[in-house]
Amino acid sequence: MYKIDQVSPIENFKLVLEYSDGISVVADFIPIIQQGKIFQPLQDPNFFAKVSLDKTGRYIYWEDEIEFCADALRMKGTVIDEDSCLKKAMDEGKNTPLYSRTEALAFLEK
């Protein structure tokens, strides 16, 4: 049984979940939100940001209406590790144009 120590909402209806064993996971809630019905309130960014962690760390919840257990979130989430962060940074860097020396100096002077 997994235990969550901290939950943090980030952009695009995702949560970063930090587990007691030191593993961090990103859980994407867009597919859940798209199911509608009971999950419809999660599409409001203000409501989504009000996620809470129960005192045992066994589940997260929103206003006692919607809850998800730590084990399911761990299995469905994407583990954050140094390799995946480095790969993402490298991929983003490939799509970022480099400044020429002149452009860089002009940028710094602003």
Secondary structure by P-SEA (a helix, b strand, c coil): ccccccccccccbbbbbbccccbbbbbbaaaaaaaccccccccccccccccccccccccccccccccccaaaaaaabbbbcaaaaaaaaaaaaaabbbbcaaaaaaaaac
